[in-house]
Amino acid sequence: MKRLLLTALIVVAAITARDANSCTTFQIPESAERIVANNLNWHTAFGRAFVNPRNLLKTAGLGLNAPAGEKALSWVSVFGSVTFNQMSREFPYGGMNERGLVAEVMVSRHGVDPTVGLPAVNELQWLQYILDTSSDVDSAIAQARLVKIVTVSGQLHYLVCDSSPRCAVFEFRNGVLEVFVGSDLPFPALANNYYPHSLGYLS
């Protein structure tokens, strides 16, 4: 388990880009170690690793600009996790829980916040919520359908992988959650574009 946690938190390359902030998260399917990693080309070099205990009651922070009437999500952390955070605790950029579920974020140039009447969580706490409540990709998909995102600072999309190893990409397109998994996810990798656009570029 320690090796898995350490592997999940390895940043393969942390080079600040001069002209653009381009990042990639990926899984190496052929690896016996179930490696998920990323490069984070970002203007902030500072970061911390946090241990997040189980059995904590949490409430989402929606920010001052949240639309009136939004209901903040509350949940209890079922699983402990280790996360990499650049803002503060509960706002991770990536991490892994005790069941071997890994979740990573990438900036997305597409997406509109959902308008459906579900409890809301901000874009970084969404990742912590998934790590807190999900044991594998299927349960992550089920949990994701119970909430909506209210963006505080920027649009994100997510790569989530479990120890099987199975992965899924979560994106919000025109206010609707889209999940790419199985045959819809031929390459377990995510950059800063809408996943189908990246597939088109690859082809």
Accessible surface in RSA format (square Angstrom, percent):
REM  Atomic radii and reference values for relative SASA: ProtOr
REM  Chains: A
REM  Algorithm: Lee & Richards
REM  Probe-radius: 1.40
REM  Slices: 20
REM RES _ NUM      All-atoms   Total-Side   Main-Chain    Non-polar    All polar
REM                ABS   REL    ABS   REL    ABS   REL    ABS   REL    ABS   REL
RES MET A   1   102.13  52.9  61.19  40.5  40.94  97.5  51.71  44.0  50.41  66.8
RES LYS A   2   167.33  81.6 164.15 100.7   3.17   7.6 108.48  97.6  58.85  62.7
RES ARG A   3   165.56  69.5 162.79  83.0   2.78   6.6  72.49  99.1  93.07  56.4
RES LEU A   4    54.33  30.3  53.14  38.0   1.19   3.0  53.47  37.6   0.86   2.3
RES LEU A   5    36.03  20.1  35.92  25.7   0.10   0.3  36.02  25.3   0.01   0.0
RES LEU A   6   125.19  69.7 122.59  87.7   2.60   6.5 122.76  86.2   2.43   6.5
RES THR A   7    20.87  14.8  20.42  20.7   0.45   1.1   4.89   6.6  15.98  24.2
RES ALA A   8     5.07   4.7   0.77   1.2   4.30   9.8   2.45   3.5   2.62   6.9
RES LEU A   9    43.09  24.0  25.44  18.2  17.66  44.4  29.40  20.6  13.69  36.8
RES ILE A  10    97.45  55.5  88.16  65.7   9.29  22.4  94.17  67.8   3.28   8.9
RES VAL A  11    53.86  35.4  30.61  27.7  23.25  56.0  30.61  26.6  23.25  63.1
RES VAL A  12    90.47  59.5  61.43  55.6  29.04  70.0  65.36  56.8  25.11  68.1
RES ALA A  13    32.32  29.7  26.54  41.0   5.78  13.1  32.32  45.5   0.00   0.0
RES ALA A  14    78.61  72.3  44.68  69.0  33.92  77.2  45.56  64.2  33.05  87.5
RES ILE A  15   121.68  69.2 118.38  88.2   3.31   8.0 121.68  87.6   0.00   0.0
RES THR A  16    78.97  56.2  62.43  63.3  16.54  39.4  44.14  59.3  34.83  52.7
RES ALA A  17    32.76  30.1  15.45  23.8  17.31  39.4  23.26  32.8   9.50  25.2
RES ARG A  18   235.40  98.8 192.51  98.1  42.89 102.1  73.38 100.3 162.02  98.2
RES ASP A  19   145.88 102.2 107.92 107.4  37.96  89.8  40.59  95.5 105.30 105.0
RES ALA A  20    55.82  51.3  43.37  66.9  12.45  28.3  53.35  75.1   2.47   6.5
RES ASN A  21    60.17  41.5  46.23  44.7  13.94  33.6   7.82  18.8  52.35  50.6
RES SER A  22    56.85  48.0  55.00  73.4   1.85   4.3  38.25  81.5  18.60  26.1
RES CYS A  23     6.79   5.1   4.24   4.7   2.55   6.0   0.54   1.4   6.25   6.7
RES THR A  24    51.13  36.4  51.13  51.8   0.00   0.0  27.88  37.4  23.25  35.1
RES THR A  25     0.20   0.1   0.20   0.2   0.00   0.0   0.20   0.3   0.00   0.0
RES PHE A  26    54.80  27.4  54.80  33.9   0.00   0.0  54.80  33.2   0.00   0.0
RES GLN A  27    13.66   7.6   6.52   4.8   7.14  17.0   0.25   0.5  13.41  10.2
RES ILE A  28    69.97  39.8  67.75  50.5   2.22   5.3  68.90  49.6   1.07   2.9
RES PRO A  29    65.71  47.9  50.84  46.3  14.87  54.1  50.92  42.0  14.79  91.9
RES GLU A  30   152.99  87.8 118.03  89.3  34.97  83.3  75.68 146.4  77.32  63.1
RES SER A  31    19.62  16.6   9.41  12.6  10.21  23.5  14.93  31.8   4.70   6.6
RES ALA A  32    94.67  87.0  63.49  98.0  31.18  70.9  70.01  98.6  24.66  65.3
RES GLU A  33    73.26  42.1  69.56  52.6   3.70   8.8  32.93  63.7  40.33  32.9
RES ARG A  34    91.02  38.2  81.57  41.6   9.45  22.5  19.56  26.7  71.46  43.3
RES ILE A  35    51.65  29.4  51.65  38.5   0.00   0.0  51.65  37.2   0.00   0.0
RES VAL A  36     5.64   3.7   4.92   4.5   0.71   1.7   4.92   4.3   0.71   1.9
RES ALA A  37     2.60   2.4   1.17   1.8   1.43   3.2   2.60   3.7   0.00   0.0
RES ASN A  38    15.31  10.6  15.05  14.5   0.26   0.6   0.36   0.9  14.95  14.4
RES ASN A  39    31.15  21.5  31.15  30.1   0.00   0.0  10.06  24.2  21.09  20.4
RES LEU A  40    29.26  16.3  22.64  16.2   6.62  16.7  22.64  15.9   6.62  17.8
RES ASN A  41    23.57  16.3  23.57  22.8   0.00   0.0   0.00   0.0  23.57  22.8
RES TRP A  42    57.64  23.1  54.84  26.5   2.80   6.6  50.77  27.1   6.87  11.2
RES HIS A  43   129.28  70.7 100.24  69.7  29.04  74.3  75.71  78.0  53.58  62.3
RES THR A  44    47.82  34.0  40.63  41.2   7.19  17.1  28.80  38.7  19.02  28.8
RES ALA A  45   100.99  92.9  61.52  94.9  39.47  89.8  70.51  99.3  30.48  80.7
RES PHE A  46   109.48  54.8  99.25  61.5  10.23  26.6 107.73  65.3   1.75   5.0
RES GLY A  47    29.75  36.7   0.00   N/A  29.75  36.7   1.90   5.2  27.85  62.4
RES ARG A  48   141.19  59.3 134.13  68.4   7.05  16.8  37.94  51.8 103.25  62.6
RES ALA A  49    74.45  68.5  42.81  66.1  31.64  72.0  43.12  60.7  31.33  83.0
RES PHE A  50    34.90  17.5  32.52  20.1   2.37   6.2  34.90  21.2   0.00   0.0
RES VAL A  51   106.37  70.0  99.07  89.7   7.29  17.6  99.07  86.1   7.29  19.8
RES ASN A  52     0.70   0.5   0.03   0.0   0.67   1.6   0.10   0.2   0.60   0.6
RES PRO A  53    68.03  49.6  60.26  54.9   7.76  28.2  68.03  56.2   0.00   0.0
RES ARG A  54   123.03  51.7 114.29  58.3   8.74  20.8  27.68  37.8  95.35  57.8
RES ASN A  55   111.37  76.8  89.08  86.1  22.28  53.7  26.02  62.6  85.35  82.5
RES LEU A  56    78.09  43.5  77.37  55.4   0.71   1.8  78.09  54.8   0.00   0.0
RES LEU A  57   136.18  75.8 105.52  75.5  30.67  77.1 105.52  74.1  30.67  82.5
RES LYS A  58    17.63   8.6  12.02   7.4   5.61  13.4  17.60  15.8   0.03   0.0
RES THR A  59    82.72  58.8  60.90  61.7  21.81  52.0  42.48  57.1  40.24  60.8
RES ALA A  60     7.93   7.3   0.00   0.0   7.93  18.0   0.00   0.0   7.93  21.0
RES GLY A  61    33.93  41.8   0.00   N/A  33.93  41.8  31.67  86.9   2.26   5.1
RES LEU A  62    21.62  12.0  14.34  10.3   7.28  18.3  14.34  10.1   7.28  19.6
RES GLY A  63    44.62  55.0   0.00   N/A  44.62  55.0  24.99  68.6  19.63  44.0
RES LEU A  64   187.47 104.4 152.01 108.8  35.46  89.1 155.98 109.5  31.49  84.7
RES ASN A  65   143.50  99.0 114.85 111.0  28.65  69.0  37.70  90.7 105.80 102.3
RES ALA A  66    26.86  24.7   8.59  13.3  18.27  41.6   9.21  13.0  17.65  46.7
RES PRO A  67    78.81  57.4  64.67  58.9  14.14  51.4  75.59  62.4   3.22  20.0
RES ALA A  68   109.05 100.3  68.91 106.3  40.14  91.3  79.12 111.4  29.93  79.3
RES GLY A  69    82.05 101.2   0.00   N/A  82.05 101.2  42.50 116.6  39.55  88.6
RES GLU A  70    47.53  27.3  22.54  17.0  25.00  59.5   6.77  13.1  40.76  33.3
RES LYS A  71   147.08  71.8 138.83  85.2   8.25  19.6  91.60  82.4  55.48  59.1
RES ALA A  72    34.20  31.4  20.46  31.6  13.75  31.3  20.46  28.8  13.75  36.4
RES LEU A  73    17.11   9.5  16.33  11.7   0.78   2.0  17.11  12.0   0.00   0.0
RES SER A  74    63.95  54.0  41.53  55.4  22.42  51.6  27.57  58.7  36.38  51.0
RES TRP A  75    17.82   7.1   9.12   4.4   8.70  20.4  17.82   9.5   0.00   0.0
RES VAL A  76    75.39  49.6  68.42  61.9   6.97  16.8  68.42  59.4   6.97  18.9
RES SER A  77     0.01   0.0   0.00   0.0   0.01   0.0   0.00   0.0   0.01   0.0
RES VAL A  78    82.10  54.0  71.46  64.7  10.64  25.6  74.67  64.9   7.42  20.1
RES PHE A  79    28.37  14.2  28.30  17.5   0.06   0.2  28.30  17.2   0.06   0.2
RES GLY A  80    12.62  15.6   0.00   N/A  12.62  15.6  12.52  34.4   0.10   0.2
RES SER A  81     6.34   5.4   0.00   0.0   6.34  14.6   3.18   6.8   3.16   4.4
RES VAL A  82    23.29  15.3  23.29  21.1   0.00   0.0  23.29  20.2   0.00   0.0
RES THR A  83     0.00   0.0   0.00   0.0   0.00   0.0   0.00   0.0   0.00   0.0
RES PHE A  84    51.37  25.7  51.37  31.8   0.00   0.0  51.37  31.1   0.00   0.0
RES ASN A  85     2.31   1.6   0.44   0.4   1.87   4.5   0.41   1.0   1.90   1.8
RES GLN A  86    17.39   9.7   5.19   3.8  12.20  29.1   3.32   7.1  14.06  10.7
RES MET A  87   110.01  57.0  76.59  50.7  33.42  79.6  78.03  66.3  31.98  42.4
RES SER A  88    54.22  45.8  48.06  64.1   6.16  14.2  43.16  91.9  11.06  15.5
RES ARG A  89   105.21  44.2  97.35  49.6   7.86  18.7  45.43  62.1  59.78  36.2
RES GLU A  90    31.23  17.9  31.23  23.6   0.00   0.0  24.88  48.1   6.35   5.2
RES PHE A  91    50.68  25.4  50.68  31.4   0.00   0.0  50.68  30.7   0.00   0.0
RES PRO A  92     0.00   0.0   0.00   0.0   0.00   0.0   0.00   0.0   0.00   0.0
RES TYR A  93    36.06  16.8  33.95  19.3   2.11   5.5  15.75  11.8  20.31  25.0
RES GLY A  94     1.99   2.5   0.00   N/A   1.99   2.5   1.99   5.5   0.00   0.0
RES GLY A  95     0.00   0.0   0.00   N/A   0.00   0.0   0.00   0.0   0.00   0.0
RES MET A  96     6.60   3.4   6.60   4.4   0.00   0.0   6.59   5.6   0.01   0.0
RES ASN A  97     0.00   0.0   0.00   0.0   0.00   0.0   0.00   0.0   0.00   0.0
RES GLU A  98    59.99  34.4  44.90  34.0  15.09  35.9  21.83  42.2  38.16  31.2
RES ARG A  99   132.72  55.7 116.82  59.6  15.90  37.9  28.85  39.4 103.87  63.0
RES GLY A 100     4.01   4.9   0.00   N/A   4.01   4.9   1.56   4.3   2.46   5.5
RES LEU A 101     0.00   0.0   0.00   0.0   0.00   0.0   0.00   0.0   0.00   0.0
RES VAL A 102     8.10   5.3   8.10   7.3   0.00   0.0   8.10   7.0   0.00   0.0
RES ALA A 103     0.00   0.0   0.00   0.0   0.00   0.0   0.00   0.0   0.00   0.0
RES GLU A 104     8.65   5.0   8.34   6.3   0.31   0.7   0.10   0.2   8.55   7.0
RES VAL A 105     8.48   5.6   6.23   5.6   2.25   5.4   6.23   5.4   2.25   6.1
RES MET A 106     3.40   1.8   1.09   0.7   2.32   5.5   3.40   2.9   0.00   0.0
RES VAL A 107    57.31  37.7  54.94  49.7   2.36   5.7  54.94  47.7   2.36   6.4
RES SER A 108    10.83   9.2   4.42   5.9   6.41  14.8   0.57   1.2  10.26  14.4
RES ARG A 109   142.80  60.0 108.96  55.5  33.84  80.6  58.23  79.6  84.57  51.3
RES HIS A 110    57.21  31.3  47.80  33.2   9.42  24.1  36.67  37.8  20.54  23.9
RES GLY A 111    20.57  25.4   0.00   N/A  20.57  25.4   0.68   1.9  19.89  44.5
RES VAL A 112    86.35  56.8  84.76  76.7   1.59   3.8  86.35  75.0   0.00   0.0
RES ASP A 113    39.62  27.8  35.38  35.2   4.24  10.0  19.08  44.9  20.55  20.5
RES PRO A 114     9.63   7.0   6.09   5.5   3.55  12.9   6.09   5.0   3.55  22.0
RES THR A 115   123.94  88.2  98.49  99.9  25.44  60.6  70.11  94.2  53.82  81.4
RES VAL A 116    81.73  53.8  74.94  67.8   6.79  16.4  81.73  71.0   0.00   0.0
RES GLY A 117    85.98 106.0   0.00   N/A  85.98 106.0  42.20 115.8  43.78  98.0
RES LEU A 118    60.59  33.7  54.52  39.0   6.06  15.2  56.53  39.7   4.06  10.9
RES PRO A 119    37.00  27.0  36.57  33.3   0.43   1.6  36.57  30.2   0.43   2.7
RES ALA A 120     0.00   0.0   0.00   0.0   0.00   0.0   0.00   0.0   0.00   0.0
RES VAL A 121     0.00   0.0   0.00   0.0   0.00   0.0   0.00   0.0   0.00   0.0
RES ASN A 122     3.19   2.2   3.19   3.1   0.00   0.0   0.87   2.1   2.32   2.2
RES GLU A 123     4.47   2.6   4.47   3.4   0.00   0.0   3.31   6.4   1.16   0.9
RES LEU A 124    10.95   6.1  10.95   7.8   0.00   0.0  10.95   7.7   0.00   0.0
RES GLN A 125     9.20   5.1   9.20   6.7   0.00   0.0   0.04   0.1   9.16   6.9
RES TRP A 126     0.24   0.1   0.24   0.1   0.00   0.0   0.04   0.0   0.19   0.3
RES LEU A 127     0.00   0.0   0.00   0.0   0.00   0.0   0.00   0.0   0.00   0.0
RES GLN A 128     0.00   0.0   0.00   0.0   0.00   0.0   0.00   0.0   0.00   0.0
RES TYR A 129     6.70   3.1   6.70   3.8   0.00   0.0   3.50   2.6   3.20   3.9
RES ILE A 130     0.00   0.0   0.00   0.0   0.00   0.0   0.00   0.0   0.00   0.0
RES LEU A 131     0.00   0.0   0.00   0.0   0.00   0.0   0.00   0.0   0.00   0.0
RES ASP A 132     0.08   0.1   0.08   0.1   0.00   0.0   0.00   0.0   0.08   0.1
RES THR A 133    20.84  14.8   9.64   9.8  11.20  26.7   9.64  12.9  11.20  16.9
RES SER A 134     0.00   0.0   0.00   0.0   0.00   0.0   0.00   0.0   0.00   0.0
RES SER A 135    27.52  23.3  21.19  28.3   6.33  14.6   2.95   6.3  24.57  34.4
RES ASP A 136    55.04  38.6  55.04  54.8   0.00   0.0  14.87  35.0  40.18  40.1
RES VAL A 137     0.00   0.0   0.00   0.0   0.00   0.0   0.00   0.0   0.00   0.0
RES ASP A 138    84.70  59.3  77.38  77.0   7.32  17.3  28.76  67.7  55.94  55.8
RES SER A 139    31.03  26.2  25.81  34.4   5.22  12.0  30.42  64.8   0.60   0.8
RES ALA A 140     0.00   0.0   0.00   0.0   0.00   0.0   0.00   0.0   0.00   0.0
RES ILE A 141    25.53  14.5  25.53  19.0   0.00   0.0  25.53  18.4   0.00   0.0
RES ALA A 142    56.21  51.7  47.38  73.1   8.83  20.1  53.67  75.6   2.53   6.7
RES GLN A 143    44.64  25.0  44.62  32.6   0.02   0.1   0.03   0.1  44.62  33.8
RES ALA A 144     0.67   0.6   0.01   0.0   0.66   1.5   0.01   0.0   0.66   1.7
RES ARG A 145   133.53  56.1 115.21  58.7  18.33  43.6  52.38  71.6  81.16  49.2
RES LEU A 146   104.85  58.4  99.85  71.4   5.00  12.6 100.30  70.4   4.55  12.2
RES VAL A 147     6.40   4.2   0.86   0.8   5.54  13.4   0.86   0.7   5.54  15.0
RES LYS A 148    11.71   5.7  11.53   7.1   0.18   0.4   1.24   1.1  10.47  11.2
RES ILE A 149     5.93   3.4   5.93   4.4   0.00   0.0   5.93   4.3   0.00   0.0
RES VAL A 150     6.70   4.4   6.70   6.1   0.00   0.0   6.70   5.8   0.00   0.0
RES THR A 151    38.48  27.4  18.89  19.2  19.59  46.7  18.28  24.5  20.20  30.5
RES VAL A 152    75.28  49.5  45.92  41.6  29.36  70.7  50.05  43.5  25.23  68.4
RES SER A 153    92.01  77.8  50.57  67.5  41.44  95.5  43.18  92.0  48.83  68.4
RES GLY A 154    28.86  35.6   0.00   N/A  28.86  35.6  28.72  78.8   0.14   0.3
RES GLN A 155    53.59  30.0  47.84  35.0   5.75  13.7  24.24  51.6  29.35  22.3
RES LEU A 156    23.76  13.2  15.57  11.1   8.19  20.6  15.57  10.9   8.19  22.0
RES HIS A 157     0.71   0.4   0.71   0.5   0.00   0.0   0.71   0.7   0.00   0.0
RES TYR A 158     0.30   0.1   0.30   0.2   0.00   0.0   0.00   0.0   0.30   0.4
RES LEU A 159     1.02   0.6   0.10   0.1   0.92   2.3   0.10   0.1   0.92   2.5
RES VAL A 160     0.00   0.0   0.00   0.0   0.00   0.0   0.00   0.0   0.00   0.0
RES CYS A 161     1.97   1.5   1.50   1.7   0.48   1.1   1.16   2.9   0.81   0.9
RES ASP A 162    13.79   9.7   8.86   8.8   4.93  11.7   3.26   7.7  10.53  10.5
RES SER A 163    58.83  49.7  46.28  61.8  12.55  28.9  19.25  41.0  39.58  55.4
RES SER A 164    74.76  63.2  41.69  55.6  33.07  76.2  50.34 107.2  24.41  34.2
RES PRO A 165    44.77  32.6  24.50  22.3  20.27  73.7  24.50  20.2  20.27 126.0
RES ARG A 166    92.17  38.7  88.12  44.9   4.05   9.7  45.15  61.7  47.02  28.5
RES CYS A 167     9.01   6.8   2.75   3.1   6.27  14.7   2.04   5.2   6.98   7.5
RES ALA A 168     0.00   0.0   0.00   0.0   0.00   0.0   0.00   0.0   0.00   0.0
RES VAL A 169     0.00   0.0   0.00   0.0   0.00   0.0   0.00   0.0   0.00   0.0
RES PHE A 170     0.00   0.0   0.00   0.0   0.00   0.0   0.00   0.0   0.00   0.0
RES GLU A 171     4.19   2.4   4.19   3.2   0.00   0.0   4.01   7.8   0.18   0.2
RES PHE A 172    15.84   7.9  10.05   6.2   5.79  15.1  10.05   6.1   5.79  16.6
RES ARG A 173    61.53  25.8  59.29  30.2   2.24   5.3   8.53  11.7  52.99  32.1
RES ASN A 174   120.74  83.3  97.00  93.7  23.74  57.2  28.36  68.3  92.38  89.3
RES GLY A 175    13.30  16.4   0.00   N/A  13.30  16.4   6.16  16.9   7.14  16.0
RES VAL A 176    92.50  60.9  89.57  81.1   2.93   7.1  92.50  80.4   0.00   0.0
RES LEU A 177    30.28  16.9  15.84  11.3  14.44  36.3  15.84  11.1  14.44  38.9
RES GLU A 178    49.82  28.6  45.55  34.5   4.27  10.2  21.68  41.9  28.14  23.0
RES VAL A 179    28.06  18.5   3.77   3.4  24.29  58.5   3.77   3.3  24.29  65.9
RES PHE A 180    30.44  15.2  30.44  18.9   0.00   0.0  30.44  18.5   0.00   0.0
RES VAL A 181    33.72  22.2  29.59  26.8   4.14  10.0  29.59  25.7   4.14  11.2
RES GLY A 182    47.62  58.7   0.00   N/A  47.62  58.7  37.53 103.0  10.09  22.6
RES SER A 183   113.13  95.6  76.17 101.7  36.96  85.1  57.67 122.8  55.46  77.7
RES ASP A 184    85.07  59.6  77.66  77.3   7.41  17.5  10.82  25.5  74.25  74.0
RES LEU A 185    15.66   8.7   4.84   3.5  10.82  27.2   4.84   3.4  10.82  29.1
RES PRO A 186    74.09  54.0  42.01  38.3  32.09 116.6  52.28  43.2  21.81 135.6
RES PHE A 187   105.15  52.6 105.15  65.1   0.00   0.0 105.15  63.7   0.00   0.0
RES PRO A 188    23.38  17.0  23.02  21.0   0.36   1.3  23.02  19.0   0.36   2.3
RES ALA A 189    35.14  32.3  31.37  48.4   3.77   8.6  31.67  44.6   3.47   9.2
RES LEU A 190     3.90   2.2   1.09   0.8   2.81   7.1   3.46   2.4   0.44   1.2
RES ALA A 191    33.15  30.5  31.39  48.4   1.77   4.0  31.39  44.2   1.77   4.7
RES ASN A 192     6.97   4.8   6.20   6.0   0.76   1.8   3.66   8.8   3.31   3.2
RES ASN A 193    56.91  39.2  56.85  54.9   0.06   0.1   3.05   7.3  53.86  52.1
RES TYR A 194    24.41  11.4  24.16  13.7   0.25   0.6  11.31   8.5  13.10  16.2
RES TYR A 195     5.10   2.4   4.87   2.8   0.23   0.6   5.10   3.8   0.00   0.0
RES PRO A 196    45.70  33.3  36.67  33.4   9.03  32.8  37.60  31.0   8.11  50.4
RES HIS A 197    86.30  47.2  74.84  52.0  11.46  29.3  54.37  56.0  31.93  37.1
RES SER A 198    32.41  27.4  24.59  32.8   7.83  18.0  26.07  55.5   6.34   8.9
RES LEU A 199    51.93  28.9  47.45  33.9   4.48  11.3  47.86  33.6   4.07  11.0
RES GLY A 200    46.74  57.6   0.00   N/A  46.74  57.6  33.00  90.6  13.73  30.8
RES TYR A 201   204.10  95.3 176.51 100.4  27.59  71.8 136.97 102.9  67.13  82.8
RES LEU A 202   115.66  64.4  89.89  64.3  25.77  64.8  93.05  65.3  22.61  60.8
RES SER A 203   126.65 107.0  58.30  77.8  68.35 157.4  64.98 138.4  61.66  86.4
END  Absolute sums over single chains surface
CHAIN  1 A    10039.1       7862.2       2177.0       6185.5       3853.7
END  Absolute sums over all chains
TOTAL         10039.1       7862.2       2177.0       6185.5       3853.7
